[in-house]
Amino acid sequence: MNRLVLQAQLLEVGLVRYTPAGLMALDCSLKHESQVQEAGRPRKVSMEIKAVVIGDGVKRLQSLGVGAMALFTGFLTTQRNGRGVIFHITGIEGSSNSIAS
């Protein structure tokens, strides 16, 4: 199973583009910070990840605004160039509006 649930801050939002299938797409970057338990000890986790939302979620992501915190759900895949991963967002929860995954 490939499913990611991540509470994160919206750091950057690109310009709307269109996929070859004609769907709206929006690239963004997210920042996550938390503390987790690993081997019985607390560990601070901080990371930035590139992400994309396609279709109905584009307007929702734009409405959040840079700096907003939200709960993002989706899946991971490789970037087009095969280097690194990209988070495909299929769900956003953070206020009264949300898209379901």
Phi and psi restraints in degrees (range 20) as a CNS / XPLOR table:
assign (resid 1 and name C) (resid 2 and name N)
       (resid 2 and name CA) (resid 2 and name C) 1.0 -121.9 20.0 2
assign (resid 2 and name N) (resid 2 and name CA)
       (resid 2 and name C) (resid 3 and name N) 1.0 93.5 20.0 2
assign (resid 2 and name C) (resid 3 and name N)
       (resid 3 and name CA) (resid 3 and name C) 1.0 -142.9 20.0 2
assign (resid 3 and name N) (resid 3 and name CA)
       (resid 3 and name C) (resid 4 and name N) 1.0 130.4 20.0 2
assign (resid 3 and name C) (resid 4 and name N)
       (resid 4 and name CA) (resid 4 and name C) 1.0 -122.0 20.0 2
assign (resid 4 and name N) (resid 4 and name CA)
       (resid 4 and name C) (resid 5 and name N) 1.0 132.8 20.0 2
assign (resid 4 and name C) (resid 5 and name N)
       (resid 5 and name CA) (resid 5 and name C) 1.0 -121.7 20.0 2
assign (resid 5 and name N) (resid 5 and name CA)
       (resid 5 and name C) (resid 6 and name N) 1.0 122.7 20.0 2
assign (resid 5 and name C) (resid 6 and name N)
       (resid 6 and name CA) (resid 6 and name C) 1.0 -141.0 20.0 2
assign (resid 6 and name N) (resid 6 and name CA)
       (resid 6 and name C) (resid 7 and name N) 1.0 122.3 20.0 2
assign (resid 6 and name C) (resid 7 and name N)
       (resid 7 and name CA) (resid 7 and name C) 1.0 -85.5 20.0 2
assign (resid 7 and name N) (resid 7 and name CA)
       (resid 7 and name C) (resid 8 and name N) 1.0 123.2 20.0 2
assign (resid 7 and name C) (resid 8 and name N)
       (resid 8 and name CA) (resid 8 and name C) 1.0 -152.1 20.0 2
assign (resid 8 and name N) (resid 8 and name CA)
       (resid 8 and name C) (resid 9 and name N) 1.0 166.6 20.0 2
assign (resid 8 and name C) (resid 9 and name N)
       (resid 9 and name CA) (resid 9 and name C) 1.0 -101.5 20.0 2
assign (resid 9 and name N) (resid 9 and name CA)
       (resid 9 and name C) (resid 10 and name N) 1.0 137.4 20.0 2
assign (resid 9 and name C) (resid 10 and name N)
       (resid 10 and name CA) (resid 10 and name C) 1.0 -77.8 20.0 2
assign (resid 10 and name N) (resid 10 and name CA)
       (resid 10 and name C) (resid 11 and name N) 1.0 113.6 20.0 2
assign (resid 10 and name C) (resid 11 and name N)
       (resid 11 and name CA) (resid 11 and name C) 1.0 -90.3 20.0 2
assign (resid 11 and name N) (resid 11 and name CA)
       (resid 11 and name C) (resid 12 and name N) 1.0 -47.1 20.0 2
assign (resid 11 and name C) (resid 12 and name N)
       (resid 12 and name CA) (resid 12 and name C) 1.0 -142.4 20.0 2
assign (resid 12 and name N) (resid 12 and name CA)
       (resid 12 and name C) (resid 13 and name N) 1.0 149.5 20.0 2
assign (resid 12 and name C) (resid 13 and name N)
       (resid 13 and name CA) (resid 13 and name C) 1.0 -132.7 20.0 2
assign (resid 13 and name N) (resid 13 and name CA)
       (resid 13 and name C) (resid 14 and name N) 1.0 129.1 20.0 2
assign (resid 13 and name C) (resid 14 and name N)
       (resid 14 and name CA) (resid 14 and name C) 1.0 -84.1 20.0 2
assign (resid 14 and name N) (resid 14 and name CA)
       (resid 14 and name C) (resid 15 and name N) 1.0 -163.9 20.0 2
assign (resid 14 and name C) (resid 15 and name N)
       (resid 15 and name CA) (resid 15 and name C) 1.0 -91.9 20.0 2
assign (resid 15 and name N) (resid 15 and name CA)
       (resid 15 and name C) (resid 16 and name N) 1.0 148.3 20.0 2
assign (resid 15 and name C) (resid 16 and name N)
       (resid 16 and name CA) (resid 16 and name C) 1.0 -63.7 20.0 2
assign (resid 16 and name N) (resid 16 and name CA)
       (resid 16 and name C) (resid 17 and name N) 1.0 135.8 20.0 2
assign (resid 16 and name C) (resid 17 and name N)
       (resid 17 and name CA) (resid 17 and name C) 1.0 -132.4 20.0 2
assign (resid 17 and name N) (resid 17 and name CA)
       (resid 17 and name C) (resid 18 and name N) 1.0 177.6 20.0 2
assign (resid 17 and name C) (resid 18 and name N)
       (resid 18 and name CA) (resid 18 and name C) 1.0 -124.9 20.0 2
assign (resid 18 and name N) (resid 18 and name CA)
       (resid 18 and name C) (resid 19 and name N) 1.0 139.1 20.0 2
assign (resid 18 and name C) (resid 19 and name N)
       (resid 19 and name CA) (resid 19 and name C) 1.0 -74.2 20.0 2
assign (resid 19 and name N) (resid 19 and name CA)
       (resid 19 and name C) (resid 20 and name N) 1.0 165.7 20.0 2
assign (resid 19 and name C) (resid 20 and name N)
       (resid 20 and name CA) (resid 20 and name C) 1.0 -57.2 20.0 2
assign (resid 20 and name N) (resid 20 and name CA)
       (resid 20 and name C) (resid 21 and name N) 1.0 -25.1 20.0 2
assign (resid 20 and name C) (resid 21 and name N)
       (resid 21 and name CA) (resid 21 and name C) 1.0 -83.8 20.0 2
assign (resid 21 and name N) (resid 21 and name CA)
       (resid 21 and name C) (resid 22 and name N) 1.0 -0.6 20.0 2
assign (resid 21 and name C) (resid 22 and name N)
       (resid 22 and name CA) (resid 22 and name C) 1.0 88.0 20.0 2
assign (resid 22 and name N) (resid 22 and name CA)
       (resid 22 and name C) (resid 23 and name N) 1.0 10.1 20.0 2
assign (resid 22 and name C) (resid 23 and name N)
       (resid 23 and name CA) (resid 23 and name C) 1.0 -87.5 20.0 2
assign (resid 23 and name N) (resid 23 and name CA)
       (resid 23 and name C) (resid 24 and name N) 1.0 143.6 20.0 2
assign (resid 23 and name C) (resid 24 and name N)
       (resid 24 and name CA) (resid 24 and name C) 1.0 -66.5 20.0 2
assign (resid 24 and name N) (resid 24 and name CA)
       (resid 24 and name C) (resid 25 and name N) 1.0 143.4 20.0 2
assign (resid 24 and name C) (resid 25 and name N)
       (resid 25 and name CA) (resid 25 and name C) 1.0 -139.7 20.0 2
assign (resid 25 and name N) (resid 25 and name CA)
       (resid 25 and name C) (resid 26 and name N) 1.0 146.8 20.0 2
assign (resid 25 and name C) (resid 26 and name N)
       (resid 26 and name CA) (resid 26 and name C) 1.0 -140.7 20.0 2
assign (resid 26 and name N) (resid 26 and name CA)
       (resid 26 and name C) (resid 27 and name N) 1.0 120.8 20.0 2
assign (resid 26 and name C) (resid 27 and name N)
       (resid 27 and name CA) (resid 27 and name C) 1.0 -86.3 20.0 2
assign (resid 27 and name N) (resid 27 and name CA)
       (resid 27 and name C) (resid 28 and name N) 1.0 147.2 20.0 2
assign (resid 27 and name C) (resid 28 and name N)
       (resid 28 and name CA) (resid 28 and name C) 1.0 -154.3 20.0 2
assign (resid 28 and name N) (resid 28 and name CA)
       (resid 28 and name C) (resid 29 and name N) 1.0 174.5 20.0 2
assign (resid 28 and name C) (resid 29 and name N)
       (resid 29 and name CA) (resid 29 and name C) 1.0 -131.8 20.0 2
assign (resid 29 and name N) (resid 29 and name CA)
       (resid 29 and name C) (resid 30 and name N) 1.0 146.0 20.0 2
assign (resid 29 and name C) (resid 30 and name N)
       (resid 30 and name CA) (resid 30 and name C) 1.0 -122.5 20.0 2
assign (resid 30 and name N) (resid 30 and name CA)
       (resid 30 and name C) (resid 31 and name N) 1.0 150.4 20.0 2
assign (resid 30 and name C) (resid 31 and name N)
       (resid 31 and name CA) (resid 31 and name C) 1.0 -125.2 20.0 2
assign (resid 31 and name N) (resid 31 and name CA)
       (resid 31 and name C) (resid 32 and name N) 1.0 130.9 20.0 2
assign (resid 31 and name C) (resid 32 and name N)
       (resid 32 and name CA) (resid 32 and name C) 1.0 -121.4 20.0 2
assign (resid 32 and name N) (resid 32 and name CA)
       (resid 32 and name C) (resid 33 and name N) 1.0 136.9 20.0 2
assign (resid 32 and name C) (resid 33 and name N)
       (resid 33 and name CA) (resid 33 and name C) 1.0 -138.8 20.0 2
assign (resid 33 and name N) (resid 33 and name CA)
       (resid 33 and name C) (resid 34 and name N) 1.0 133.6 20.0 2
assign (resid 33 and name C) (resid 34 and name N)
       (resid 34 and name CA) (resid 34 and name C) 1.0 -163.1 20.0 2
assign (resid 34 and name N) (resid 34 and name CA)
       (resid 34 and name C) (resid 35 and name N) 1.0 179.3 20.0 2
assign (resid 34 and name C) (resid 35 and name N)
       (resid 35 and name CA) (resid 35 and name C) 1.0 -123.3 20.0 2
assign (resid 35 and name N) (resid 35 and name CA)
       (resid 35 and name C) (resid 36 and name N) 1.0 131.1 20.0 2
assign (resid 35 and name C) (resid 36 and name N)
       (resid 36 and name CA) (resid 36 and name C) 1.0 -126.2 20.0 2
assign (resid 36 and name N) (resid 36 and name CA)
       (resid 36 and name C) (resid 37 and name N) 1.0 169.2 20.0 2
assign (resid 36 and name C) (resid 37 and name N)
       (resid 37 and name CA) (resid 37 and name C) 1.0 -100.2 20.0 2
assign (resid 37 and name N) (resid 37 and name CA)
       (resid 37 and name C) (resid 38 and name N) 1.0 130.5 20.0 2
assign (resid 37 and name C) (resid 38 and name N)
       (resid 38 and name CA) (resid 38 and name C) 1.0 -138.3 20.0 2
assign (resid 38 and name N) (resid 38 and name CA)
       (resid 38 and name C) (resid 39 and name N) 1.0 124.1 20.0 2
assign (resid 38 and name C) (resid 39 and name N)
       (resid 39 and name CA) (resid 39 and name C) 1.0 53.4 20.0 2
assign (resid 39 and name N) (resid 39 and name CA)
       (resid 39 and name C) (resid 40 and name N) 1.0 39.2 20.0 2
assign (resid 39 and name C) (resid 40 and name N)
       (resid 40 and name CA) (resid 40 and name C) 1.0 77.6 20.0 2
assign (resid 40 and name N) (resid 40 and name CA)
       (resid 40 and name C) (resid 41 and name N) 1.0 6.9 20.0 2
assign (resid 40 and name C) (resid 41 and name N)
       (resid 41 and name CA) (resid 41 and name C) 1.0 -126.9 20.0 2
assign (resid 41 and name N) (resid 41 and name CA)
       (resid 41 and name C) (resid 42 and name N) 1.0 149.3 20.0 2
assign (resid 41 and name C) (resid 42 and name N)
       (resid 42 and name CA) (resid 42 and name C) 1.0 -72.4 20.0 2
assign (resid 42 and name N) (resid 42 and name CA)
       (resid 42 and name C) (resid 43 and name N) 1.0 145.0 20.0 2
assign (resid 42 and name C) (resid 43 and name N)
       (resid 43 and name CA) (resid 43 and name C) 1.0 -139.8 20.0 2
assign (resid 43 and name N) (resid 43 and name CA)
       (resid 43 and name C) (resid 44 and name N) 1.0 129.8 20.0 2
assign (resid 43 and name C) (resid 44 and name N)
       (resid 44 and name CA) (resid 44 and name C) 1.0 -82.0 20.0 2
assign (resid 44 and name N) (resid 44 and name CA)
       (resid 44 and name C) (resid 45 and name N) 1.0 131.4 20.0 2
assign (resid 44 and name C) (resid 45 and name N)
       (resid 45 and name CA) (resid 45 and name C) 1.0 -117.4 20.0 2
assign (resid 45 and name N) (resid 45 and name CA)
       (resid 45 and name C) (resid 46 and name N) 1.0 130.4 20.0 2
assign (resid 45 and name C) (resid 46 and name N)
       (resid 46 and name CA) (resid 46 and name C) 1.0 -143.1 20.0 2
assign (resid 46 and name N) (resid 46 and name CA)
       (resid 46 and name C) (resid 47 and name N) 1.0 130.4 20.0 2
assign (resid 46 and name C) (resid 47 and name N)
       (resid 47 and name CA) (resid 47 and name C) 1.0 -156.7 20.0 2
assign (resid 47 and name N) (resid 47 and name CA)
       (resid 47 and name C) (resid 48 and name N) 1.0 158.2 20.0 2
assign (resid 47 and name C) (resid 48 and name N)
       (resid 48 and name CA) (resid 48 and name C) 1.0 -120.5 20.0 2
assign (resid 48 and name N) (resid 48 and name CA)
       (resid 48 and name C) (resid 49 and name N) 1.0 143.5 20.0 2
assign (resid 48 and name C) (resid 49 and name N)
       (resid 49 and name CA) (resid 49 and name C) 1.0 -140.0 20.0 2
assign (resid 49 and name N) (resid 49 and name CA)
       (resid 49 and name C) (resid 50 and name N) 1.0 140.3 20.0 2
assign (resid 49 and name C) (resid 50 and name N)
       (resid 50 and name CA) (resid 50 and name C) 1.0 -78.8 20.0 2
assign (resid 50 and name N) (resid 50 and name CA)
       (resid 50 and name C) (resid 51 and name N) 1.0 143.8 20.0 2
assign (resid 50 and name C) (resid 51 and name N)
       (resid 51 and name CA) (resid 51 and name C) 1.0 -143.7 20.0 2
assign (resid 51 and name N) (resid 51 and name CA)
       (resid 51 and name C) (resid 52 and name N) 1.0 164.1 20.0 2
assign (resid 51 and name C) (resid 52 and name N)
       (resid 52 and name CA) (resid 52 and name C) 1.0 -143.5 20.0 2
assign (resid 52 and name N) (resid 52 and name CA)
       (resid 52 and name C) (resid 53 and name N) 1.0 145.1 20.0 2
assign (resid 52 and name C) (resid 53 and name N)
       (resid 53 and name CA) (resid 53 and name C) 1.0 -125.2 20.0 2
assign (resid 53 and name N) (resid 53 and name CA)
       (resid 53 and name C) (resid 54 and name N) 1.0 138.0 20.0 2
assign (resid 53 and name C) (resid 54 and name N)
       (resid 54 and name CA) (resid 54 and name C) 1.0 -124.7 20.0 2
assign (resid 54 and name N) (resid 54 and name CA)
       (resid 54 and name C) (resid 55 and name N) 1.0 137.4 20.0 2
assign (resid 54 and name C) (resid 55 and name N)
       (resid 55 and name CA) (resid 55 and name C) 1.0 84.3 20.0 2
assign (resid 55 and name N) (resid 55 and name CA)
       (resid 55 and name C) (resid 56 and name N) 1.0 -134.9 20.0 2
assign (resid 55 and name C) (resid 56 and name N)
       (resid 56 and name CA) (resid 56 and name C) 1.0 -58.6 20.0 2
assign (resid 56 and name N) (resid 56 and name CA)
       (resid 56 and name C) (resid 57 and name N) 1.0 -26.6 20.0 2
assign (resid 56 and name C) (resid 57 and name N)
       (resid 57 and name CA) (resid 57 and name C) 1.0 -74.6 20.0 2
assign (resid 57 and name N) (resid 57 and name CA)
       (resid 57 and name C) (resid 58 and name N) 1.0 -13.8 20.0 2
assign (resid 57 and name C) (resid 58 and name N)
       (resid 58 and name CA) (resid 58 and name C) 1.0 -58.9 20.0 2
assign (resid 58 and name N) (resid 58 and name CA)
       (resid 58 and name C) (resid 59 and name N) 1.0 -50.5 20.0 2
assign (resid 58 and name C) (resid 59 and name N)
       (resid 59 and name CA) (resid 59 and name C) 1.0 -64.4 20.0 2
assign (resid 59 and name N) (resid 59 and name CA)
       (resid 59 and name C) (resid 60 and name N) 1.0 -37.3 20.0 2
assign (resid 59 and name C) (resid 60 and name N)
       (resid 60 and name CA) (resid 60 and name C) 1.0 -62.9 20.0 2
assign (resid 60 and name N) (resid 60 and name CA)
       (resid 60 and name C) (resid 61 and name N) 1.0 -45.2 20.0 2
assign (resid 60 and name C) (resid 61 and name N)
       (resid 61 and name CA) (resid 61 and name C) 1.0 -64.1 20.0 2
assign (resid 61 and name N) (resid 61 and name CA)
       (resid 61 and name C) (resid 62 and name N) 1.0 -43.0 20.0 2
assign (resid 61 and name C) (resid 62 and name N)
       (resid 62 and name CA) (resid 62 and name C) 1.0 -61.0 20.0 2
assign (resid 62 and name N) (resid 62 and name CA)
       (resid 62 and name C) (resid 63 and name N) 1.0 -36.5 20.0 2
assign (resid 62 and name C) (resid 63 and name N)
       (resid 63 and name CA) (resid 63 and name C) 1.0 -70.9 20.0 2
assign (resid 63 and name N) (resid 63 and name CA)
       (resid 63 and name C) (resid 64 and name N) 1.0 -20.3 20.0 2
assign (resid 63 and name C) (resid 64 and name N)
       (resid 64 and name CA) (resid 64 and name C) 1.0 -65.8 20.0 2
assign (resid 64 and name N) (resid 64 and name CA)
       (resid 64 and name C) (resid 65 and name N) 1.0 -46.6 20.0 2
assign (resid 64 and name C) (resid 65 and name N)
       (resid 65 and name CA) (resid 65 and name C) 1.0 84.5 20.0 2
assign (resid 65 and name N) (resid 65 and name CA)
       (resid 65 and name C) (resid 66 and name N) 1.0 146.9 20.0 2
assign (resid 65 and name C) (resid 66 and name N)
       (resid 66 and name CA) (resid 66 and name C) 1.0 -60.6 20.0 2
assign (resid 66 and name N) (resid 66 and name CA)
       (resid 66 and name C) (resid 67 and name N) 1.0 136.3 20.0 2
assign (resid 66 and name C) (resid 67 and name N)
       (resid 67 and name CA) (resid 67 and name C) 1.0 97.4 20.0 2
assign (resid 67 and name N) (resid 67 and name CA)
       (resid 67 and name C) (resid 68 and name N) 1.0 -13.7 20.0 2
assign (resid 67 and name C) (resid 68 and name N)
       (resid 68 and name CA) (resid 68 and name C) 1.0 -72.3 20.0 2
assign (resid 68 and name N) (resid 68 and name CA)
       (resid 68 and name C) (resid 69 and name N) 1.0 147.2 20.0 2
assign (resid 68 and name C) (resid 69 and name N)
       (resid 69 and name CA) (resid 69 and name C) 1.0 -98.8 20.0 2
assign (resid 69 and name N) (resid 69 and name CA)
       (resid 69 and name C) (resid 70 and name N) 1.0 142.3 20.0 2
assign (resid 69 and name C) (resid 70 and name N)
       (resid 70 and name CA) (resid 70 and name C) 1.0 -156.8 20.0 2
assign (resid 70 and name N) (resid 70 and name CA)
       (resid 70 and name C) (resid 71 and name N) 1.0 168.6 20.0 2
assign (resid 70 and name C) (resid 71 and name N)
       (resid 71 and name CA) (resid 71 and name C) 1.0 -102.8 20.0 2
assign (resid 71 and name N) (resid 71 and name CA)
       (resid 71 and name C) (resid 72 and name N) 1.0 116.5 20.0 2
assign (resid 71 and name C) (resid 72 and name N)
       (resid 72 and name CA) (resid 72 and name C) 1.0 -106.5 20.0 2
assign (resid 72 and name N) (resid 72 and name CA)
       (resid 72 and name C) (resid 73 and name N) 1.0 136.2 20.0 2
assign (resid 72 and name C) (resid 73 and name N)
       (resid 73 and name CA) (resid 73 and name C) 1.0 -123.7 20.0 2
assign (resid 73 and name N) (resid 73 and name CA)
       (resid 73 and name C) (resid 74 and name N) 1.0 154.0 20.0 2
assign (resid 73 and name C) (resid 74 and name N)
       (resid 74 and name CA) (resid 74 and name C) 1.0 166.3 20.0 2
assign (resid 74 and name N) (resid 74 and name CA)
       (resid 74 and name C) (resid 75 and name N) 1.0 -147.6 20.0 2
assign (resid 74 and name C) (resid 75 and name N)
       (resid 75 and name CA) (resid 75 and name C) 1.0 -143.2 20.0 2
assign (resid 75 and name N) (resid 75 and name CA)
       (resid 75 and name C) (resid 76 and name N) 1.0 162.1 20.0 2
assign (resid 75 and name C) (resid 76 and name N)
       (resid 76 and name CA) (resid 76 and name C) 1.0 -103.7 20.0 2
assign (resid 76 and name N) (resid 76 and name CA)
       (resid 76 and name C) (resid 77 and name N) 1.0 144.4 20.0 2
assign (resid 76 and name C) (resid 77 and name N)
       (resid 77 and name CA) (resid 77 and name C) 1.0 -149.8 20.0 2
assign (resid 77 and name N) (resid 77 and name CA)
       (resid 77 and name C) (resid 78 and name N) 1.0 170.8 20.0 2
assign (resid 77 and name C) (resid 78 and name N)
       (resid 78 and name CA) (resid 78 and name C) 1.0 -77.7 20.0 2
assign (resid 78 and name N) (resid 78 and name CA)
       (resid 78 and name C) (resid 79 and name N) 1.0 153.5 20.0 2
assign (resid 78 and name C) (resid 79 and name N)
       (resid 79 and name CA) (resid 79 and name C) 1.0 -69.8 20.0 2
assign (resid 79 and name N) (resid 79 and name CA)
       (resid 79 and name C) (resid 80 and name N) 1.0 164.1 20.0 2
assign (resid 79 and name C) (resid 80 and name N)
       (resid 80 and name CA) (resid 80 and name C) 1.0 -54.1 20.0 2
assign (resid 80 and name N) (resid 80 and name CA)
       (resid 80 and name C) (resid 81 and name N) 1.0 -37.8 20.0 2
assign (resid 80 and name C) (resid 81 and name N)
       (resid 81 and name CA) (resid 81 and name C) 1.0 -82.0 20.0 2
assign (resid 81 and name N) (resid 81 and name CA)
       (resid 81 and name C) (resid 82 and name N) 1.0 -0.3 20.0 2
assign (resid 81 and name C) (resid 82 and name N)
       (resid 82 and name CA) (resid 82 and name C) 1.0 80.5 20.0 2
assign (resid 82 and name N) (resid 82 and name CA)
       (resid 82 and name C) (resid 83 and name N) 1.0 2.9 20.0 2
assign (resid 82 and name C) (resid 83 and name N)
       (resid 83 and name CA) (resid 83 and name C) 1.0 -109.4 20.0 2
assign (resid 83 and name N) (resid 83 and name CA)
       (resid 83 and name C) (resid 84 and name N) 1.0 117.4 20.0 2
assign (resid 83 and name C) (resid 84 and name N)
       (resid 84 and name CA) (resid 84 and name C) 1.0 85.3 20.0 2
assign (resid 84 and name N) (resid 84 and name CA)
       (resid 84 and name C) (resid 85 and name N) 1.0 179.6 20.0 2
assign (resid 84 and name C) (resid 85 and name N)
       (resid 85 and name CA) (resid 85 and name C) 1.0 -118.0 20.0 2
assign (resid 85 and name N) (resid 85 and name CA)
       (resid 85 and name C) (resid 86 and name N) 1.0 158.9 20.0 2
assign (resid 85 and name C) (resid 86 and name N)
       (resid 86 and name CA) (resid 86 and name C) 1.0 -134.0 20.0 2
assign (resid 86 and name N) (resid 86 and name CA)
       (resid 86 and name C) (resid 87 and name N) 1.0 139.6 20.0 2
assign (resid 86 and name C) (resid 87 and name N)
       (resid 87 and name CA) (resid 87 and name C) 1.0 -92.7 20.0 2
assign (resid 87 and name N) (resid 87 and name CA)
       (resid 87 and name C) (resid 88 and name N) 1.0 115.2 20.0 2
assign (resid 87 and name C) (resid 88 and name N)
       (resid 88 and name CA) (resid 88 and name C) 1.0 -89.5 20.0 2
assign (resid 88 and name N) (resid 88 and name CA)
       (resid 88 and name C) (resid 89 and name N) 1.0 110.7 20.0 2
assign (resid 88 and name C) (resid 89 and name N)
       (resid 89 and name CA) (resid 89 and name C) 1.0 -81.4 20.0 2
assign (resid 89 and name N) (resid 89 and name CA)
       (resid 89 and name C) (resid 90 and name N) 1.0 125.3 20.0 2
assign (resid 89 and name C) (resid 90 and name N)
       (resid 90 and name CA) (resid 90 and name C) 1.0 -115.9 20.0 2
assign (resid 90 and name N) (resid 90 and name CA)
       (resid 90 and name C) (resid 91 and name N) 1.0 -10.8 20.0 2
assign (resid 90 and name C) (resid 91 and name N)
       (resid 91 and name CA) (resid 91 and name C) 1.0 -148.2 20.0 2
assign (resid 91 and name N) (resid 91 and name CA)
       (resid 91 and name C) (resid 92 and name N) 1.0 141.8 20.0 2
assign (resid 91 and name C) (resid 92 and name N)
       (resid 92 and name CA) (resid 92 and name C) 1.0 -135.7 20.0 2
assign (resid 92 and name N) (resid 92 and name CA)
       (resid 92 and name C) (resid 93 and name N) 1.0 126.6 20.0 2
assign (resid 92 and name C) (resid 93 and name N)
       (resid 93 and name CA) (resid 93 and name C) 1.0 -128.4 20.0 2
assign (resid 93 and name N) (resid 93 and name CA)
       (resid 93 and name C) (resid 94 and name N) 1.0 132.2 20.0 2
assign (resid 93 and name C) (resid 94 and name N)
       (resid 94 and name CA) (resid 94 and name C) 1.0 -171.7 20.0 2
assign (resid 94 and name N) (resid 94 and name CA)
       (resid 94 and name C) (resid 95 and name N) 1.0 -15.9 20.0 2
assign (resid 94 and name C) (resid 95 and name N)
       (resid 95 and name CA) (resid 95 and name C) 1.0 -152.4 20.0 2
assign (resid 95 and name N) (resid 95 and name CA)
       (resid 95 and name C) (resid 96 and name N) 1.0 -155.8 20.0 2
assign (resid 95 and name C) (resid 96 and name N)
       (resid 96 and name CA) (resid 96 and name C) 1.0 -68.8 20.0 2
assign (resid 96 and name N) (resid 96 and name CA)
       (resid 96 and name C) (resid 97 and name N) 1.0 -22.8 20.0 2
assign (resid 96 and name C) (resid 97 and name N)
       (resid 97 and name CA) (resid 97 and name C) 1.0 -93.9 20.0 2
assign (resid 97 and name N) (resid 97 and name CA)
       (resid 97 and name C) (resid 98 and name N) 1.0 143.1 20.0 2
assign (resid 97 and name C) (resid 98 and name N)
       (resid 98 and name CA) (resid 98 and name C) 1.0 -157.6 20.0 2
assign (resid 98 and name N) (resid 98 and name CA)
       (resid 98 and name C) (resid 99 and name N) 1.0 153.9 20.0 2
assign (resid 98 and name C) (resid 99 and name N)
       (resid 99 and name CA) (resid 99 and name C) 1.0 -108.6 20.0 2
assign (resid 99 and name N) (resid 99 and name CA)
       (resid 99 and name C) (resid 100 and name N) 1.0 141.0 20.0 2
assign (resid 99 and name C) (resid 100 and name N)
       (resid 100 and name CA) (resid 100 and name C) 1.0 -86.3 20.0 2
assign (resid 100 and name N) (resid 100 and name CA)
       (resid 100 and name C) (resid 101 and name N) 1.0 151.2 20.0 2
